[in-house]
């Protein structure tokens, strides 16, 4: 876990920065355990930091999972990775299972 990522410092106590390998792709994700948990997915050419202002106003008991999708932000899988909806969906399912 880390307290920073490529777009800047993660606010203290808000979320943690982690790396999880799924389907051969290293996914960066912001994570905070809690219940209920909200899954934040960015759009095309986005990254997990787009949700920063939302994380800051959520009650501390609410969980956060916010991945950089494959090929975006701090996630990496190489230049030959698939970048389609099926791959994104599979990544999210595997990420949730590991967290």
VMD Tcl script that draws the C-alpha trace (Angstrom):
set ca {
  {0.00 0.00 0.00}
  {1.13 3.53 -0.72}
  {-0.05 7.03 0.09}
  {0.47 8.41 -3.41}
  {-0.06 7.68 -7.09}
  {0.79 9.35 -10.39}
  {-1.79 12.15 -10.07}
  {-0.78 13.18 -6.55}
  {-1.01 12.41 -2.86}
  {-3.90 10.35 -1.55}
  {-5.64 12.28 1.26}
  {-4.81 10.81 4.65}
  {-7.51 8.50 5.98}
  {-9.50 8.58 2.76}
  {-8.25 5.59 0.76}
  {-5.16 3.47 0.25}
  {-3.29 2.96 -3.00}
  {-2.61 -0.66 -3.93}
  {-1.48 -2.83 -6.86}
  {-3.24 -6.09 -7.73}
  {-2.32 -8.41 -10.59}
  {-5.32 -9.84 -12.45}
  {-5.21 -11.74 -15.73}
  {-1.55 -10.79 -16.18}
  {-2.28 -7.08 -15.83}
  {-1.04 -4.96 -12.92}
  {-4.01 -2.87 -11.82}
  {-3.59 0.15 -9.59}
  {-6.57 0.75 -7.32}
  {-7.67 3.02 -4.54}
  {-9.19 0.94 -1.77}
  {-10.81 1.42 1.61}
  {-12.59 -1.42 3.37}
  {-16.10 -0.72 4.57}
  {-19.74 -1.54 4.26}
  {-21.43 -0.80 2.01}
  {-18.69 -0.57 -0.61}
  {-18.94 1.64 -3.68}
  {-17.19 0.66 -6.91}
  {-15.99 3.71 -8.90}
  {-15.14 3.19 -12.58}
  {-13.64 5.99 -14.66}
  {-14.40 6.66 -18.32}
  {-12.21 6.52 -21.39}
  {-8.77 8.10 -20.86}
  {-9.57 8.55 -17.18}
  {-7.98 7.44 -13.93}
  {-8.97 6.67 -10.33}
  {-8.17 10.22 -9.18}
  {-11.22 11.59 -10.97}
  {-13.28 10.48 -7.98}
  {-11.03 12.14 -5.36}
  {-13.59 14.77 -4.31}
  {-16.22 12.09 -3.83}
  {-13.92 9.95 -1.62}
  {-13.28 12.95 0.61}
  {-16.94 13.51 1.48}
  {-17.93 9.87 2.02}
  {-18.41 8.69 5.57}
  {-15.35 6.71 6.76}
  {-17.50 3.58 7.18}
  {-18.21 3.41 3.43}
  {-15.83 1.24 1.43}
  {-14.18 2.38 -1.78}
  {-12.83 0.38 -4.73}
  {-11.58 2.60 -7.56}
  {-9.32 0.93 -10.09}
  {-7.32 2.44 -12.88}
  {-8.61 0.26 -15.69}
  {-6.08 -1.63 -17.81}
  {-3.97 0.69 -19.90}
  {-5.02 3.78 -17.89}
  {-3.53 5.76 -15.00}
  {-1.08 3.69 -12.96}
  {-2.25 0.31 -14.31}
  {-0.04 -1.56 -16.74}
  {-0.16 -4.75 -18.73}
  {2.13 -4.07 -21.64}
  {1.44 -2.81 -25.12}
  {-0.27 -5.99 -26.31}
  {-3.09 -6.18 -23.75}
  {-6.73 -6.38 -24.75}
  {-8.63 -3.20 -24.05}
  {-12.26 -4.08 -24.61}
  {-15.38 -4.20 -22.43}
  {-15.06 -7.92 -21.79}
  {-11.49 -7.52 -20.50}
  {-12.47 -4.53 -18.32}
  {-15.37 -6.48 -16.80}
  {-13.20 -9.51 -16.11}
  {-10.58 -7.29 -14.45}
  {-13.15 -5.71 -12.14}
  {-14.59 -9.07 -11.07}
  {-11.10 -10.49 -10.34}
  {-10.04 -7.30 -8.54}
  {-13.06 -7.39 -6.23}
  {-12.39 -11.06 -5.45}
  {-8.78 -10.28 -4.47}
  {-9.58 -7.25 -2.33}
}
mol new
graphics top color blue
foreach p $ca { graphics top sphere $p radius 0.5 }
foreach p [lrange $ca 0 end-1] q [lrange $ca 1 end] { graphics top cylinder $p $q radius 0.2 }
display resetview
